[in-house]
Amino acid sequence: MGLDALILAPQPFYQNRGTPIAIKLLCESLEDTNINIDLLCLLEGEDIPLPKNVKVLRTNYPKFFLNLKPGFSWKKIFINLYLINSAAELINTNKYDVIIAVEEAAIFANFFLGKNVPLVVDMDSDIVEQLLQRFKFLLPFKRLLYSIYGSSFSNSLCTIAVSRELSFKAVQLGALQCYLLEDCGFDVKDNPCTETDSTHYFEGKKVILYTGNLERYQGIDLLLEGFKILIQKGFSDICLVIIGGTPNSISYYRKKSKQLKIDHAVFFLGQKKPEDLPPFFSLADVLVSPRLFGSNTPMKIYTYMAAGKPIVATAIKSHTQVLDEDSAYLVNLDPNSISQGLMDALLKGEESEKKGQNARLRFLSNYSREQFTQRVRTIFNEITLMIKGRND
């Protein structure tokens, strides 16, 4: 039995960040299968090569809604309404066997698209958690928000969650069937390290590397403050290299670095494609993730693990689901703890090397691209059988 699937992705596609990368990997993992995919995404994003069984469709909306940032925003609510309207038009003209709704699109699909087509929830984060973190005035409505959120799980065929914590949450919210599909990392050791125009600035220095977006929940303020303490302790031969971010967020943190008087040792390199990262991972002495909260593991953590370098990460669920004291330096959410973790990673040579090796072995055992592809295909084989059983 073949499967005709509609993926609702309320993200700019394609951009080199979290969920769009995960969607790309999902589509590539289903190449040469009997699953035909219509991928309905947002208006902005780069056109990239995808398998022949994947067709990219873009919903249209006013230009006011362009330049969408990661995380929750009021813009996203209105964009989702346009997305669902486009989805309804597609459903009226095409016969889909399943709708795969990514993130908050599942809520909108549950309320507005009816129950004629089975719904699969692609859970990449806890939407209500994000909402409450950003808008504290909504805390009194937490139970109501989770009730609304939960209805999309209880009315779905199944849920695909990207972390153990999220899979537990999905079941609590009413998911009848939940599959764990942890993300994979890019094995930066698979690619040769070549010189780039940027790397010569760091020669002779110990390099602390951060990759990812620069939204507030990533803890960049904490990282810069911790890095300042490290410099004040006499570490003059170090630099902090930050890859990622929009021009506005880079400008903001450049100003903060200047205010902290560490701008001479902090380098903002902007966004880079995954295939351009190996030279920087090769140069790095320490990899850092100062994220403040979350239930989903950032995709960069898997790539950090693949690099085999010591990792410093905050001791939150996002990290501790895949990292422990054997594979990383886990630190508290304050500048002094960040500073101490970085110092330990830099100075404890044998211990740091062992942690890096343990992290890489864990990556190879659980989070490689090949293992991800196999998990995707197994899950979708089961989804196909479930839909066939409903139709018989």
N, C-alpha and C positions, 0 to 999 in steps of 0.2 A: 504494500500500500504506500503510495506517495502521500506527501503532506504539503498543503498550500498554507503558508503561515504569513500573517501580517504582524510585523514588529512595530510597536509604537514607541519611538525613542524621542522624548522631549529634550534632546540635546543638540547642540551644533555638531554636525557630522560632515567631515571628519576634523577633529582637533586633537592635538597630542596631549590629552589629559584623561584621567581616570575612566569614566563611564564610556566615552566614545571609543577609547582603546579597547575596553572590554567588549563592546558591541562588535567592533571589527574582528576581534579574536573569535567571538562566537560565530560570526558569519563565515570566517575562514575555516573554522573547525567543521562546518557542515558542507564544505565543498565536496563535490562528487557523491552526494547523497540523493535520495529521492525527495528531499525537502526543498521546495521552491519558496523563496522569501521575498516579500515586498517590505522594504525597510522604509517606513515613514518617519522622517526626521525633520529638523528645523531648517529654516531657509538658509542660514549661514553655515559655513563649513566648506572644507576642501573636497573636491571630487577626487577619489582615489580608486585604484584598481581593486575590484572585488571579484569573488568567484562568479561564474556565469549564471549560477542559480539564484543570484541576489540582484534585485532591482531596487535602486535608491529612488525614493519619491520624496519631494519636499513640500511641506505645507506652506501656504502663503499667508502673510500677515503684514501689517504696516511696518515701515522701516523704523518707527519709534522703538520697536521691541528688539532691534538688533543689538549686537555687542553684549550678549548675555554672559554674565559671570557665573562661575561654579557656585553651587549651594542654592538655598531657597531664596526666592525674591517674589515680589508682587507681579513683576513682569511674567514670571513663569506661569502663574495662575492663568493669566489671559492668553498666553501662548498655548497652554494646554487646551483651552477651549477651541482655538483655531485648529489644533492638531486633531482633536476628537471630531470636529466637524468634517475635516478631510477624511478621517477614518470612516465616518458614517457613509460618506459618498462612495468610498472604495468598497465597503461592505455591501452596499446596494447594487454595485455593478460586478462584483467578483464573488466567487464562492470560496471562502476561506474555511479551512478545517480548524484553525486555532488562531487566537490573538495572543501575542506575547507582549505584555505591557511592562515597560521599564520604569522603575521608580514610581513617581506620583501619577504617571499615566494610567496605572492600574486603578486608582481611585476614580478618575474621570471615566475610564472605560466601564467600570462597574456600574456607575450611576447613569451613564448616557448612551451606552451601546447595546443595552438589553442583554438577554441571556441566550440568544440563538447560536452564538459562536463560543465554544469553550475558551475560557480565559486562563492564561498562565501568567503569574506574577513574577517578574524579574526583580528581586529585592536586592539592591546594591547598597542600601543604607536604611536607617530608621527615619522616615520622613518627619514623624511627629517629634522625635528627639531634636532634629535639626531646627524645626519650627520653634520649639520651646527654648532652645539655646539662643536663638536670635531675637525672639519676641517674648520677653519675660512676662508681659502682661497677660499672656495666654495661659499661664500656669494653672489658674483656677479651672480652666476648661480642658485640662489634660485628659480626664476620663472620657469626655465627649469626643475629643479629637481621636483618641485611640479606638473608640467605638466606630467612628466613621471610617477610619483607616482599616480596622479589622474586617469590615464587611467585604472589602475587596479580596481578602484572603479566604473567608468562609464561602464566598460565592465563586471561587476559582476552581479550576480542575486540579491545579497544583501550584506550588511556589518553588522557585529556584533562588536560593540564598547564597550570597558570596562569602559568608563567614559562619562559624559555629554559633556565635552569639546571635546573629540575625536569624539563623534557622530556628533556634530556641524561641526567639521573639515571634516568628511567623506562626509556630505551632500554638503559642499562647494566644495569638490573635485569631486563631480559628482555622489555620491552614489544614486541610484534610490530608494532604500529601506534600512533603517538603524534601527537596533535593539539595544537597550541599554541593555547590560548584565554586570552590575557591579559585581566585584568579591565579594566573601564572606570571612569572617574571621573564625578562629578557636576559638571556645568558650572555652578559657582556664579555665573558672570557672566550666566547665562540668567535669573536671578531678581532682581527688584528688591531693593535694599538698604533695609530698613525698620528703624526704631529699635526696640530691645528694652529691657527693664528693666535688662539687664546692661551695655549698652555705655557708659553715661554714666560709669562708673568709669574708663574708659580715655582719656577725652578729654584732649588735650594731651600724651599720652605716645606713645612708640614701642612698638608692640605686637608681641611675639613670640608666635606661636600654635602650640600643639600640639593635635592631635586624635587620639583613639584610646583603646584600653584602657590601663590602668596596670599591667599585669603586668611583672615584673622584666625580661624580655627586651626591653621597649620602651626601656630605658635612661633612665628618668625620674630615677634617682639621678644619672647622669652629667649630665643636662640641668640639674638644680638646682645641682649643684656648678659647672658651667660658667657658669651665670647669676650665681652669687655672685661669681665672678672678674670678670665684666663690671661688676657694680655696684662692686666694689672698685677698678676702673680709672676710676671717676668718672662712669659712666653712671647719672645719677639720674632721668632722664626716661623710663625704660623700665619695662615690665611684662611678665610672662610669664603668658599666659592658657592654661589647660589645660582642654580639653573632653573628657569621657569618664571612665570609671572607675566602680567600685562604691563604695558608702559606706565600706566598710572600706579600700579602697585609697586613696581620697581622704583619709581620716582619717590613714592612715600617712604620706602625703606632705605633708600639712599640718604634721604634727609635725616632719618632716624640714626643711621650709622654716623653721619656727620655730627649730629647732636651728641652722640655717645663718644665721639672722638676716636672712632675705630675705622673710619672710612678708608684709611690707607691700607687696611688689611682685609677689606670685604669687597669681593668682586661679584657684580651682578651680570650674568651673561645672557639673560633672556631665555626664551623658549628654544629648545632644540629637539630634533627628531630622535627617536630611540636609537636609530642606527648611528647617530653622531655622538652618542654618549660614551662609548668604550674608552677613548683617550682620557676622559676625566675620571672615570672609575679606576683606570690604571694608575693615574697620578695620585688619587686620594689615599690618605692615611687613615681617615675616619669618615664614616657615613652617619648622618644625623637625621632624625625625624622627631621634632619637638611638638608634635600634634597635641592639641588640648583635650579633645573628646572625640567620641565616635564608637560605633559598633562594627563598622566595616574596616577591614585591613587595607590600608592604602596599597595600590598596586606597586608603588616604588619599593615597598618593603621586600617583595619577592626578588626584585632586581638587586637590591642591596644584598640580600642573602646570596644571590648567585655570584656576586663580586668576590666573596670570600674575605672581605675587609671587616675590621671591627665596627660594630653598629652601636650608636648611642640613641636610645629611644625612650620616650616617656612611658611610664608604667600604667598605661590605660588599655582597655579591652581591645582597641584597634590593633595594638602591638602585641599584647601578651597572649593573644590567640595563636600566634605562630612563633613568637620569640620567648625565650626564658633566660635565666641567668647563665645558662651554659652557652648561649648563642648571641648574647648582646649585653650591653651595659644598660640596665633599666633604671630610670631616674624619676624623681618626683617633679611636680610641675612648678618649679621655681628656679630662678637664675643660678643660685648657688649649686643646686643639684645638677643642672645642665653643665655648669663649669666643671664640677667634680667628675662627672661622667666622661667629659671630653678629655680631661687631664689623665684619668685612669687609662682611657683608650690609647692615649699618646705615649704614656710612660711605661705601662705594664706590658712590655713587649711580648713575652712568651704567653701570658694569659690572653692578651688581645688577639694574638695570632690564632690561638686555640679556639676562641670564640668565633672568629671569622671562618675558620675551617668547619666548625660545627654547623654554622649557619649555611654554608655552601652545601654540606652533605645533606642537610634537611631540605634544601631547595631541590637538589638532584633526586631525592627520594620522594618528594611530594608535589613540587610546584613547577615542574618543567613544562614546556610547551606541549610536548608529546603526551604527557599525562593529562593535561587540560583537554586536549583534543579527544582523547579516549573517554574522559568523563562526560564531555558534551554529547558525544555520539551515543553513549550508553543511556543518558538521560532522555535524549530525544527518541531513541528506539522505544523506551518505555512509554513516553508520551504518545507516540504513534499507536502503540498497542492499546492504551487507555481510550484513545479517541475511536479506534476501530471497535472496541468493546461497546462503547456508547452507541455507535451507529448500527451494530448488528441487532 
